Amino acid sequence: LREEESGLAAFLEDLAASAGVTVQAESLARFEPVTFDARIVSLVEEVAGAAGLSCRRITSGAGHDAQMIARIAPSAMIFVPSRGGISHNPAEFTAAGELVAGANILLGVAARLAAD
């Protein structure tokens, strides 16, 4: 991310110089990445697999509550597919069935953790 930010800054600097304008950019927030709890992540994969659902590990660049919680408690995130891959946008839409599947994975993981 820092590499991309540097590239963007250089691009804006060149663009401003060629257009004879000034560009000012400001970072409003930065949260350091976290690693989620390996056991919970594995449970998410196991529960999804047992339900016949595909899953994959992804990196999220957006800020989420779990990113803050992970600093003090074991955490993970479950993402469900949105139409066209659009998220954090007014055009985001996720079908009810996908939401139910995600909720059922959460329920299964919580039940497994509670049983331990």
MOPAC internal coordinates of N, CA, C and O (Angstrom, degrees):
PM7 1SCF
backbone

  N    0.0000 0     0.00 0     0.00 0    0    0    0
  C    1.4453 1     0.00 0     0.00 0    1    0    0
  C    1.5318 1   110.05 1     0.00 0    2    1    0
  O    1.2310 1   120.96 1   136.89 1    3    2    1
  N    1.3154 1   115.78 1   -43.11 1    3    2    1
  C    1.4687 1   118.73 1   179.35 1    5    3    2
  C    1.5301 1   110.79 1   -62.22 1    6    5    3
  O    1.2310 1   120.77 1   142.49 1    7    6    5
  N    1.3211 1   116.13 1   -37.51 1    7    6    5
  C    1.4609 1   120.73 1   178.27 1    9    7    6
  C    1.5286 1   110.59 1   -62.41 1   10    9    7
  O    1.2310 1   120.84 1   136.05 1   11   10    9
  N    1.3263 1   116.00 1   -43.95 1   11   10    9
  C    1.4652 1   120.64 1   178.91 1   13   11   10
  C    1.5249 1   111.18 1   -66.04 1   14   13   11
  O    1.2310 1   120.35 1   141.29 1   15   14   13
  N    1.3242 1   116.93 1   -38.71 1   15   14   13
  C    1.4647 1   120.38 1   176.91 1   17   15   14
  C    1.5208 1   110.77 1   -61.81 1   18   17   15
  O    1.2310 1   120.44 1   138.54 1   19   18   17
  N    1.3259 1   116.76 1   -41.46 1   19   18   17
  C    1.4648 1   120.77 1   178.02 1   21   19   18
  C    1.5197 1   110.88 1   -63.68 1   22   21   19
  O    1.2310 1   120.91 1   138.26 1   23   22   21
  N    1.3278 1   115.87 1   -41.74 1   23   22   21
  C    1.4620 1   120.26 1   177.72 1   25   23   22
  C    1.5173 1   112.04 1   -62.90 1   26   25   23
  O    1.2310 1   120.50 1   138.70 1   27   26   25
  N    1.3181 1   116.64 1   -41.30 1   27   26   25
  C    1.4619 1   121.04 1   178.32 1   29   27   26
  C    1.5250 1   110.41 1   -64.93 1   30   29   27
  O    1.2310 1   120.27 1   137.28 1   31   30   29
  N    1.3239 1   117.10 1   -42.72 1   31   30   29
  C    1.4648 1   120.99 1   179.31 1   33   31   30
  C    1.5256 1   110.74 1   -60.80 1   34   33   31
  O    1.2310 1   120.27 1   136.93 1   35   34   33
  N    1.3337 1   117.09 1   -43.07 1   35   34   33
  C    1.4634 1   121.06 1   178.68 1   37   35   34
  C    1.5242 1   110.72 1   -64.51 1   38   37   35
  O    1.2310 1   120.39 1   137.61 1   39   38   37
  N    1.3242 1   116.85 1   -42.39 1   39   38   37
  C    1.4643 1   121.25 1   178.33 1   41   39   38
  C    1.5257 1   110.52 1   -60.46 1   42   41   39
  O    1.2310 1   120.41 1   132.99 1   43   42   41
  N    1.3367 1   116.82 1   -47.01 1   43   42   41
  C    1.4664 1   120.76 1  -179.43 1   45   43   42
  C    1.5248 1   111.59 1   -64.10 1   46   45   43
  O    1.2310 1   120.66 1   142.47 1   47   46   45
  N    1.3158 1   116.34 1   -37.53 1   47   46   45
  C    1.4644 1   120.91 1   177.78 1   49   47   46
  C    1.5269 1   110.53 1   -62.87 1   50   49   47
  O    1.2310 1   120.41 1   133.68 1   51   50   49
  N    1.3322 1   116.83 1   -46.32 1   51   50   49
  C    1.4681 1   121.38 1   177.84 1   53   51   50
  C    1.5227 1   111.09 1   -63.48 1   54   53   51
  O    1.2310 1   120.61 1   136.58 1   55   54   53
  N    1.3150 1   116.44 1   -43.42 1   55   54   53
  C    1.4620 1   121.66 1   179.98 1   57   55   54
  C    1.5250 1   110.60 1   -61.91 1   58   57   55
  O    1.2310 1   120.78 1   135.22 1   59   58   57
  N    1.3189 1   116.12 1   -44.78 1   59   58   57
  C    1.4614 1   120.56 1   179.73 1   61   59   58
  C    1.5260 1   110.82 1   -62.80 1   62   61   59
  O    1.2310 1   120.53 1   137.02 1   63   62   61
  N    1.3302 1   116.59 1   -42.98 1   63   62   61
  C    1.4620 1   120.63 1  -179.88 1   65   63   62
  C    1.5280 1   111.20 1   -63.33 1   66   65   63
  O    1.2310 1   120.29 1   137.29 1   67   66   65
  N    1.3278 1   117.06 1   -42.71 1   67   66   65
  C    1.4674 1   120.14 1  -178.56 1   69   67   66
  C    1.5232 1   112.30 1   -72.13 1   70   69   67
  O    1.2310 1   119.94 1   153.27 1   71   70   69
  N    1.3235 1   117.72 1   -26.73 1   71   70   69
  C    1.4642 1   121.35 1  -178.96 1   73   71   70
  C    1.5288 1   111.90 1   -96.25 1   74   73   71
  O    1.2310 1   120.37 1   173.23 1   75   74   73
  N    1.3150 1   116.91 1    -6.77 1   75   74   73
  C    1.4534 1   120.31 1  -179.82 1   77   75   74
  C    1.5189 1   113.58 1    68.23 1   78   77   75
  O    1.2310 1   121.08 1  -145.50 1   79   78   77
  N    1.3133 1   115.54 1    34.50 1   79   78   77
  C    1.4650 1   120.52 1   179.57 1   81   79   78
  C    1.5231 1   109.05 1  -125.83 1   82   81   79
  O    1.2310 1   121.42 1    -7.49 1   83   82   81
  N    1.3020 1   114.88 1   172.51 1   83   82   81
  C    1.4571 1   121.04 1   176.06 1   85   83   82
  C    1.5224 1   108.69 1  -109.64 1   86   85   83
  O    1.2310 1   120.70 1   -45.45 1   87   86   85
  N    1.3006 1   116.27 1   134.55 1   87   86   85
  C    1.4622 1   121.72 1   176.34 1   89   87   86
  C    1.5228 1   107.48 1  -117.26 1   90   89   87
  O    1.2310 1   121.24 1   -49.24 1   91   90   89
  N    1.3141 1   115.24 1   130.76 1   91   90   89
  C    1.4631 1   119.93 1   178.02 1   93   91   90
  C    1.5226 1   108.37 1  -122.34 1   94   93   91
  O    1.2310 1   120.44 1   -52.59 1   95   94   93
  N    1.3153 1   116.77 1   127.41 1   95   94   93
  C    1.4678 1   121.74 1   178.87 1   97   95   94
  C    1.5218 1   108.39 1  -124.70 1   98   97   95
  O    1.2310 1   121.61 1   -33.75 1   99   98   97
  N    1.3057 1   114.52 1   146.25 1   99   98   97
  C    1.4592 1   120.06 1  -178.15 1  101   99   98
  C    1.5227 1   109.23 1  -139.43 1  102  101   99
  O    1.2310 1   120.66 1   -46.93 1  103  102  101
  N    1.3074 1   116.35 1   133.07 1  103  102  101
  C    1.4580 1   121.12 1   175.37 1  105  103  102
  C    1.5209 1   107.96 1   -83.35 1  106  105  103
  O    1.2310 1   120.62 1   -58.28 1  107  106  105
  N    1.3218 1   116.41 1   121.72 1  107  106  105
  C    1.4610 1   120.73 1  -177.03 1  109  107  106
  C    1.5213 1   112.79 1   -85.33 1  110  109  107
  O    1.2310 1   120.54 1   150.48 1  111  110  109
  N    1.3053 1   116.58 1   -29.52 1  111  110  109
  C    1.4661 1   119.63 1  -179.09 1  113  111  110
  C    1.5185 1   109.19 1  -159.19 1  114  113  111
  O    1.2310 1   121.22 1   -30.48 1  115  114  113
  N    1.3092 1   115.27 1   149.52 1  115  114  113
  C    1.4637 1   120.23 1   174.17 1  117  115  114
  C    1.5162 1   107.38 1  -144.99 1  118  117  115
  O    1.2310 1   121.61 1   -53.88 1  119  118  117
  N    1.2995 1   114.52 1   126.12 1  119  118  117
  C    1.4520 1   120.55 1   176.33 1  121  119  118
  C    1.5174 1   107.23 1  -119.64 1  122  121  119
  O    1.2310 1   121.00 1   -50.48 1  123  122  121
  N    1.2901 1   115.69 1   129.52 1  123  122  121
  C    1.4561 1   119.42 1   179.80 1  125  123  122
  C    1.5264 1   109.61 1   -68.17 1  126  125  123
  O    1.2310 1   120.53 1   -33.99 1  127  126  125
  N    1.3290 1   116.59 1   146.01 1  127  126  125
  C    1.4679 1   119.80 1   179.18 1  129  127  126
  C    1.5261 1   111.41 1   -63.52 1  130  129  127
  O    1.2310 1   121.36 1   -25.50 1  131  130  129
  N    1.3108 1   115.00 1   154.50 1  131  130  129
  C    1.4610 1   121.04 1   176.45 1  133  131  130
  C    1.5221 1   108.67 1  -125.21 1  134  133  131
  O    1.2310 1   121.13 1   -23.42 1  135  134  133
  N    1.3227 1   115.44 1   156.58 1  135  134  133
  C    1.4579 1   121.38 1   172.82 1  137  135  134
  C    1.5192 1   106.70 1  -104.26 1  138  137  135
  O    1.2310 1   121.08 1   -53.14 1  139  138  137
  N    1.3233 1   115.54 1   126.86 1  139  138  137
  C    1.4581 1   119.34 1  -179.11 1  141  139  138
  C    1.5234 1   110.73 1   -78.09 1  142  141  139
  O    1.2310 1   121.45 1   -18.28 1  143  142  141
  N    1.3079 1   114.82 1   161.72 1  143  142  141
  C    1.4559 1   122.63 1  -177.22 1  145  143  142
  C    1.5325 1   110.45 1   -61.21 1  146  145  143
  O    1.2310 1   120.51 1   -59.60 1  147  146  145
  N    1.3251 1   116.63 1   120.40 1  147  146  145
  C    1.4686 1   121.81 1  -175.78 1  149  147  146
  C    1.5257 1   111.95 1   -59.47 1  150  149  147
  O    1.2310 1   120.28 1   141.17 1  151  150  149
  N    1.3159 1   117.07 1   -38.83 1  151  150  149
  C    1.4680 1   119.94 1  -178.98 1  153  151  150
  C    1.5255 1   110.82 1   -65.61 1  154  153  151
  O    1.2310 1   120.22 1   135.55 1  155  154  153
  N    1.3231 1   117.19 1   -44.45 1  155  154  153
  C    1.4653 1   119.53 1  -179.24 1  157  155  154
  C    1.5227 1   110.26 1   -67.50 1  158  157  155
  O    1.2310 1   120.15 1   139.33 1  159  158  157
  N    1.3207 1   117.31 1   -40.67 1  159  158  157
  C    1.4671 1   120.25 1   177.81 1  161  159  158
  C    1.5268 1   109.76 1   -59.92 1  162  161  159
  O    1.2310 1   120.11 1   136.44 1  163  162  161
  N    1.3216 1   117.40 1   -43.56 1  163  162  161
  C    1.4717 1   120.87 1   177.72 1  165  163  162
  C    1.5194 1   111.48 1   -63.04 1  166  165  163
  O    1.2310 1   120.37 1   140.55 1  167  166  165
  N    1.3276 1   116.90 1   -39.45 1  167  166  165
  C    1.4674 1   119.96 1   177.69 1  169  167  166
  C    1.5267 1   111.16 1   -63.55 1  170  169  167
  O    1.2310 1   120.17 1   139.46 1  171  170  169
  N    1.3161 1   117.27 1   -40.54 1  171  170  169
  C    1.4701 1   120.44 1   176.92 1  173  171  170
  C    1.5259 1   109.14 1   -57.57 1  174  173  171
  O    1.2310 1   120.34 1   133.50 1  175  174  173
  N    1.3275 1   116.96 1   -46.50 1  175  174  173
  C    1.4629 1   120.91 1   179.80 1  177  175  174
  C    1.5264 1   111.33 1   -63.78 1  178  177  175
  O    1.2310 1   120.08 1   137.11 1  179  178  177
  N    1.3232 1   117.46 1   -42.89 1  179  178  177
  C    1.4689 1   120.98 1   179.88 1  181  179  178
  C    1.5233 1   111.59 1   -63.26 1  182  181  179
  O    1.2310 1   120.48 1   133.14 1  183  182  181
  N    1.3258 1   116.69 1   -46.86 1  183  182  181
  C    1.4667 1   120.61 1  -178.13 1  185  183  182
  C    1.5271 1   110.02 1   -65.52 1  186  185  183
  O    1.2310 1   120.03 1   138.43 1  187  186  185
  N    1.3176 1   117.55 1   -41.57 1  187  186  185
  C    1.4645 1   120.50 1   177.96 1  189  187  186
  C    1.5249 1   110.44 1   -62.81 1  190  189  187
  O    1.2310 1   120.58 1   134.67 1  191  190  189
  N    1.3226 1   116.49 1   -45.33 1  191  190  189
  C    1.4620 1   120.38 1   179.31 1  193  191  190
  C    1.5130 1   112.49 1   -61.64 1  194  193  191
  O    1.2310 1   120.54 1   138.30 1  195  194  193
  N    1.3333 1   116.58 1   -41.70 1  195  194  193
  C    1.4683 1   120.78 1   179.19 1  197  195  194
  C    1.5244 1   111.49 1   -64.21 1  198  197  195
  O    1.2310 1   120.59 1   153.20 1  199  198  197
  N    1.3334 1   116.48 1   -26.80 1  199  198  197
  C    1.4683 1   120.84 1   178.36 1  201  199  198
  C    1.5249 1   111.77 1   -88.01 1  202  201  199
  O    1.2310 1   120.66 1  -177.46 1  203  202  201
  N    1.3389 1   116.34 1     2.54 1  203  202  201
  C    1.4624 1   120.21 1  -179.99 1  205  203  202
  C    1.5193 1   113.38 1    76.52 1  206  205  203
  O    1.2310 1   120.59 1  -159.23 1  207  206  205
  N    1.3201 1   116.48 1    20.77 1  207  206  205
  C    1.4635 1   120.87 1  -179.31 1  209  207  206
  C    1.5210 1   110.04 1  -101.70 1  210  209  207
  O    1.2310 1   120.97 1   -36.66 1  211  210  209
  N    1.3044 1   115.75 1   143.34 1  211  210  209
  C    1.4587 1   119.15 1   176.04 1  213  211  210
  C    1.5249 1   108.63 1   -82.97 1  214  213  211
  O    1.2310 1   121.20 1   -25.24 1  215  214  213
  N    1.3082 1   115.31 1   154.76 1  215  214  213
  C    1.4615 1   119.31 1   177.04 1  217  215  214
  C    1.5146 1   108.71 1  -154.22 1  218  217  215
  O    1.2310 1   121.60 1   -18.19 1  219  218  217
  N    1.3056 1   114.54 1   161.81 1  219  218  217
  C    1.4587 1   120.67 1   174.90 1  221  219  218
  C    1.5181 1   108.20 1  -153.35 1  222  221  219
  O    1.2310 1   121.43 1   -24.87 1  223  222  221
  N    1.2956 1   114.87 1   155.13 1  223  222  221
  C    1.4605 1   120.00 1   177.90 1  225  223  222
  C    1.5244 1   108.10 1   -83.43 1  226  225  223
  O    1.2310 1   121.08 1   -44.99 1  227  226  225
  N    1.3196 1   115.54 1   135.01 1  227  226  225
  C    1.4570 1   120.50 1   177.85 1  229  227  226
  C    1.5229 1   109.42 1  -132.89 1  230  229  227
  O    1.2310 1   121.39 1   -19.07 1  231  230  229
  N    1.3047 1   114.95 1   160.93 1  231  230  229
  C    1.4520 1   121.48 1   174.11 1  233  231  230
  C    1.5121 1   107.37 1  -103.05 1  234  233  231
  O    1.2310 1   120.43 1   -48.10 1  235  234  233
  N    1.3020 1   116.78 1   131.90 1  235  234  233
  C    1.4596 1   121.33 1   178.81 1  237  235  234
  C    1.5171 1   109.51 1  -105.48 1  238  237  235
  O    1.2310 1   121.09 1   -50.17 1  239  238  237
  N    1.3109 1   115.52 1   129.83 1  239  238  237
  C    1.4594 1   120.05 1   177.03 1  241  239  238
  C    1.5078 1   112.93 1   -91.13 1  242  241  239
  O    1.2310 1   120.63 1   168.56 1  243  242  241
  N    1.3059 1   116.40 1   -11.44 1  243  242  241
  C    1.4673 1   119.70 1  -178.81 1  245  243  242
  C    1.5196 1   110.12 1   -81.88 1  246  245  243
  O    1.2310 1   120.81 1   -27.14 1  247  246  245
  N    1.3050 1   116.06 1   152.86 1  247  246  245
  C    1.4634 1   120.44 1   175.84 1  249  247  246
  C    1.5223 1   109.71 1   -78.39 1  250  249  247
  O    1.2310 1   120.26 1   -46.77 1  251  250  249
  N    1.2959 1   117.11 1   133.23 1  251  250  249
  C    1.4647 1   122.47 1   179.11 1  253  251  250
  C    1.5207 1   108.50 1  -133.83 1  254  253  251
  O    1.2310 1   120.75 1   -25.04 1  255  254  253
  N    1.3287 1   116.17 1   154.96 1  255  254  253
  C    1.4626 1   120.12 1   177.02 1  257  255  254
  C    1.5254 1   111.00 1   -54.76 1  258  257  255
  O    1.2310 1   120.67 1   141.22 1  259  258  257
  N    1.3278 1   116.32 1   -38.78 1  259  258  257
  C    1.4653 1   120.02 1  -177.97 1  261  259  258
  C    1.5256 1   111.44 1   -60.24 1  262  261  259
  O    1.2310 1   120.50 1   151.84 1  263  262  261
  N    1.3153 1   116.64 1   -28.16 1  263  262  261
  C    1.4620 1   120.66 1   178.42 1  265  263  262
  C    1.5306 1   110.24 1   -65.09 1  266  265  263
  O    1.2310 1   120.59 1   145.04 1  267  266  265
  N    1.3063 1   116.47 1   -34.96 1  267  266  265
  C    1.4667 1   120.42 1   178.11 1  269  267  266
  C    1.5340 1   110.83 1   -79.51 1  270  269  267
  O    1.2310 1   120.65 1   137.35 1  271  270  269
  N    1.3236 1   116.36 1   -42.65 1  271  270  269
  C    1.4644 1   121.55 1  -179.13 1  273  271  270
  C    1.5271 1   110.79 1   -63.16 1  274  273  271
  O    1.2310 1   120.15 1   144.22 1  275  274  273
  N    1.3378 1   117.31 1   -35.78 1  275  274  273
  C    1.4678 1   121.17 1  -177.16 1  277  275  274
  C    1.5232 1   112.40 1   -59.72 1  278  277  275
  O    1.2310 1   120.28 1   160.12 1  279  278  277
  N    1.2988 1   117.08 1   -19.88 1  279  278  277
  C    1.4650 1   120.43 1   178.87 1  281  279  278
  C    1.5297 1   111.98 1   -74.27 1  282  281  279
  O    1.2310 1   120.75 1   160.38 1  283  282  281
  N    1.3525 1   116.17 1   -19.62 1  283  282  281
  C    1.4672 1   119.14 1  -176.49 1  285  283  282
  C    1.5261 1   113.98 1  -125.52 1  286  285  283
  O    1.2310 1   120.00 1   168.09 1  287  286  285
  N    1.3407 1   117.60 1   -11.91 1  287  286  285
  C    1.4691 1   120.13 1  -177.42 1  289  287  286
  C    1.5250 1   109.63 1  -152.91 1  290  289  287
  O    1.2310 1   120.15 1   -27.79 1  291  290  289
  N    1.3397 1   117.31 1   152.21 1  291  290  289
  C    1.4635 1   120.32 1   177.06 1  293  291  290
  C    1.5331 1   110.28 1   -57.64 1  294  293  291
  O    1.2310 1   120.61 1   -49.08 1  295  294  293
  N    1.3179 1   116.43 1   130.92 1  295  294  293
  C    1.4657 1   121.46 1  -174.79 1  297  295  294
  C    1.5164 1   110.82 1  -146.75 1  298  297  295
  O    1.2310 1   121.67 1   -17.71 1  299  298  297
  N    1.3275 1   114.41 1   162.29 1  299  298  297
  C    1.4624 1   122.84 1   171.77 1  301  299  298
  C    1.5194 1   106.64 1  -159.30 1  302  301  299
  O    1.2310 1   120.50 1    -6.49 1  303  302  301
  N    1.3084 1   116.65 1   173.51 1  303  302  301
  C    1.4600 1   120.76 1   177.36 1  305  303  302
  C    1.5230 1   109.27 1  -129.71 1  306  305  303
  O    1.2310 1   121.43 1   -30.49 1  307  306  305
  N    1.3151 1   114.87 1   149.51 1  307  306  305
  C    1.4590 1   122.65 1   175.45 1  309  307  306
  C    1.5223 1   106.08 1  -118.63 1  310  309  307
  O    1.2310 1   120.39 1   -59.89 1  311  310  309
  N    1.3095 1   116.86 1   120.11 1  311  310  309
  C    1.4575 1   121.42 1   176.89 1  313  311  310
  C    1.5161 1   109.09 1  -103.35 1  314  313  311
  O    1.2310 1   120.54 1   -36.73 1  315  314  313
  N    1.3091 1   116.56 1   143.27 1  315  314  313
  C    1.4619 1   121.58 1   174.03 1  317  315  314
  C    1.5248 1   107.46 1  -116.24 1  318  317  315
  O    1.2310 1   120.10 1   -30.97 1  319  318  317
  N    1.3384 1   117.41 1   149.03 1  319  318  317
  C    1.4621 1   119.55 1  -176.08 1  321  319  318
  C    1.5291 1   112.71 1   -69.29 1  322  321  319
  O    1.2310 1   121.26 1   -42.59 1  323  322  321
  N    1.3062 1   115.19 1   137.41 1  323  322  321
  C    1.4602 1   121.99 1   174.22 1  325  323  322
  C    1.5270 1   108.47 1  -110.71 1  326  325  323
  O    1.2310 1   121.05 1   -30.21 1  327  326  325
  N    1.3128 1   115.59 1   149.79 1  327  326  325
  C    1.4676 1   120.97 1  -177.87 1  329  327  326
  C    1.5309 1   109.96 1   -55.10 1  330  329  327
  O    1.2310 1   121.25 1   -52.21 1  331  330  329
  N    1.3205 1   115.21 1   127.79 1  331  330  329
  C    1.4527 1   121.38 1   178.12 1  333  331  330
  C    1.5164 1   114.37 1    69.81 1  334  333  331
  O    1.2310 1   120.46 1  -171.51 1  335  334  333
  N    1.3325 1   116.72 1     8.49 1  335  334  333
  C    1.4577 1   119.79 1  -179.37 1  337  335  334
  C    1.5223 1   113.72 1    71.98 1  338  337  335
  O    1.2310 1   120.32 1  -167.98 1  339  338  337
  N    1.3203 1   116.99 1    12.02 1  339  338  337
  C    1.4683 1   121.49 1  -177.20 1  341  339  338
  C    1.5243 1   109.99 1   -84.34 1  342  341  339
  O    1.2310 1   120.91 1   -52.87 1  343  342  341
  N    1.3287 1   115.87 1   127.13 1  343  342  341
  C    1.4660 1   119.99 1   175.83 1  345  343  342
  C    1.5191 1   109.28 1  -141.11 1  346  345  343
  O    1.2310 1   120.83 1   -16.60 1  347  346  345
  N    1.3184 1   116.02 1   163.40 1  347  346  345
  C    1.4619 1   122.39 1  -178.79 1  349  347  346
  C    1.5250 1   110.53 1    54.15 1  350  349  347
  O    1.2310 1   121.19 1  -135.23 1  351  350  349
  N    1.3208 1   115.34 1    44.77 1  351  350  349
  C    1.4603 1   122.23 1  -175.19 1  353  351  350
  C    1.5204 1   107.87 1  -154.86 1  354  353  351
  O    1.2310 1   119.14 1   -33.64 1  355  354  353
  N    1.3240 1   119.24 1   146.36 1  355  354  353
  C    1.4693 1   120.08 1   178.94 1  357  355  354
  C    1.5295 1   113.56 1   -57.41 1  358  357  355
  O    1.2310 1   120.03 1   156.76 1  359  358  357
  N    1.3342 1   117.55 1   -23.24 1  359  358  357
  C    1.4655 1   120.85 1   179.84 1  361  359  358
  C    1.5269 1   112.70 1   -81.77 1  362  361  359
  O    1.2310 1   120.02 1   177.85 1  363  362  361
  N    1.3259 1   117.57 1    -2.15 1  363  362  361
  C    1.4640 1   120.40 1  -179.27 1  365  363  362
  C    1.5247 1   110.22 1   -62.92 1  366  365  363
  O    1.2310 1   121.17 1   -45.17 1  367  366  365
  N    1.3368 1   115.37 1   134.83 1  367  366  365
  C    1.4628 1   121.33 1   174.79 1  369  367  366
  C    1.5183 1   108.28 1  -145.03 1  370  369  367
  O    1.2310 1   120.96 1   -49.16 1  371  370  369
  N    1.3191 1   115.77 1   130.84 1  371  370  369
  C    1.4592 1   121.79 1   175.64 1  373  371  370
  C    1.5148 1   107.79 1  -125.84 1  374  373  371
  O    1.2310 1   120.79 1   -52.20 1  375  374  373
  N    1.3245 1   116.09 1   127.80 1  375  374  373
  C    1.4642 1   121.42 1  -178.47 1  377  375  374
  C    1.5260 1   110.48 1   -63.93 1  378  377  375
  O    1.2310 1   121.37 1   -32.15 1  379  378  377
  N    1.3225 1   114.99 1   147.85 1  379  378  377
  C    1.4668 1   121.16 1  -178.52 1  381  379  378
  C    1.5273 1   111.45 1   -54.75 1  382  381  379
  O    1.2310 1   120.17 1   139.32 1  383  382  381
  N    1.3248 1   117.27 1   -40.68 1  383  382  381
  C    1.4629 1   120.29 1  -179.84 1  385  383  382
  C    1.5196 1   112.72 1   -61.27 1  386  385  383
  O    1.2310 1   120.33 1   142.98 1  387  386  385
  N    1.3267 1   116.97 1   -37.02 1  387  386  385
  C    1.4691 1   120.78 1   177.87 1  389  387  386
  C    1.5285 1   110.39 1   -68.37 1  390  389  387
  O    1.2310 1   120.64 1   141.16 1  391  390  389
  N    1.3324 1   116.38 1   -38.84 1  391  390  389
  C    1.4643 1   120.34 1   178.16 1  393  391  390
  C    1.5253 1   111.03 1   -64.87 1  394  393  391
  O    1.2310 1   120.89 1   137.93 1  395  394  393
  N    1.3300 1   115.91 1   -42.07 1  395  394  393
  C    1.4696 1   120.48 1   178.53 1  397  395  394
  C    1.5291 1   109.88 1   -63.98 1  398  397  395
  O    1.2310 1   120.36 1   137.48 1  399  398  397
  N    1.3265 1   116.92 1   -42.52 1  399  398  397
  C    1.4685 1   120.12 1   179.00 1  401  399  398
  C    1.5276 1   110.41 1   -60.81 1  402  401  399
  O    1.2310 1   120.24 1   135.98 1  403  402  401
  N    1.3218 1   117.14 1   -44.02 1  403  402  401
  C    1.4628 1   120.60 1   178.34 1  405  403  402
  C    1.5175 1   111.96 1   -62.96 1  406  405  403
  O    1.2310 1   120.64 1   138.26 1  407  406  405
  N    1.3269 1   116.39 1   -41.74 1  407  406  405
  C    1.4708 1   120.59 1   178.66 1  409  407  406
  C    1.5243 1   110.78 1   -64.52 1  410  409  407
  O    1.2310 1   120.46 1   142.43 1  411  410  409
  N    1.3260 1   116.72 1   -37.57 1  411  410  409
  C    1.4666 1   119.96 1   178.55 1  413  411  410
  C    1.5267 1   111.69 1   -68.30 1  414  413  411
  O    1.2310 1   120.43 1   145.65 1  415  414  413
  N    1.3213 1   116.78 1   -34.35 1  415  414  413
  C    1.4664 1   119.28 1   175.09 1  417  415  414
  C    1.5246 1   109.19 1   -64.68 1  418  417  415
  O    1.2310 1   120.60 1   134.76 1  419  418  417
  N    1.3226 1   116.46 1   -45.24 1  419  418  417
  C    1.4677 1   120.32 1   177.60 1  421  419  418
  C    1.5267 1   110.85 1   -57.95 1  422  421  419
  O    1.2310 1   120.48 1   135.24 1  423  422  421
  N    1.3252 1   116.69 1   -44.76 1  423  422  421
  C    1.4609 1   121.06 1   178.70 1  425  423  422
  C    1.5284 1   110.85 1   -60.39 1  426  425  423
  O    1.2310 1   120.54 1   134.49 1  427  426  425
  N    1.3301 1   116.57 1   -45.51 1  427  426  425
  C    1.4607 1   120.46 1  -179.81 1  429  427  426
  C    1.5184 1   112.57 1   -62.68 1  430  429  427
  O    1.2310 1   120.53 1   138.23 1  431  430  429
  N    1.3295 1   116.59 1   -41.77 1  431  430  429
  C    1.4649 1   120.39 1   178.76 1  433  431  430
  C    1.5257 1   110.10 1   -66.00 1  434  433  431
  O    1.2310 1   120.44 1   135.39 1  435  434  433
  N    1.3316 1   116.77 1   -44.61 1  435  434  433
  C    1.4719 1   120.19 1   179.43 1  437  435  434
  C    1.5247 1   111.03 1   -61.25 1  438  437  435
  O    1.2310 1   120.39 1   139.74 1  439  438  437
  N    1.3274 1   116.86 1   -40.26 1  439  438  437
  C    1.4681 1   120.58 1   179.36 1  441  439  438
  C    1.5252 1   110.67 1   -64.43 1  442  441  439
  O    1.2310 1   120.42 1   138.07 1  443  442  441
  N    1.3267 1   116.80 1   -41.93 1  443  442  441
  C    1.4681 1   120.32 1   179.20 1  445  443  442
  C    1.5249 1   110.96 1   -64.93 1  446  445  443
  O    1.2310 1   120.37 1   138.34 1  447  446  445
  N    1.3250 1   116.91 1   -41.66 1  447  446  445
  C    1.4640 1   120.24 1   179.31 1  449  447  446
  C    1.5255 1   111.14 1   -66.59 1  450  449  447
  O    1.2310 1   120.60 1   140.98 1  451  450  449
  N    1.3282 1   116.46 1   -39.02 1  451  450  449
  C    1.4706 1   120.82 1  -179.78 1  453  451  450
  C    1.5217 1   111.51 1   -67.76 1  454  453  451
  O    1.2310 1   120.41 1   150.94 1  455  454  453
  N    1.3343 1   116.83 1   -29.06 1  455  454  453
  C    1.4601 1   120.98 1  -178.24 1  457  455  454
  C    1.5305 1   111.91 1   -74.98 1  458  457  455
  O    1.2310 1   120.45 1   161.61 1  459  458  457
  N    1.3002 1   116.75 1   -18.39 1  459  458  457
  C    1.4798 1   120.38 1  -178.56 1  461  459  458
  C    1.5036 1   112.33 1   -79.53 1  462  461  459
  O    1.2310 1   120.10 1   180.00 1  463  462  461

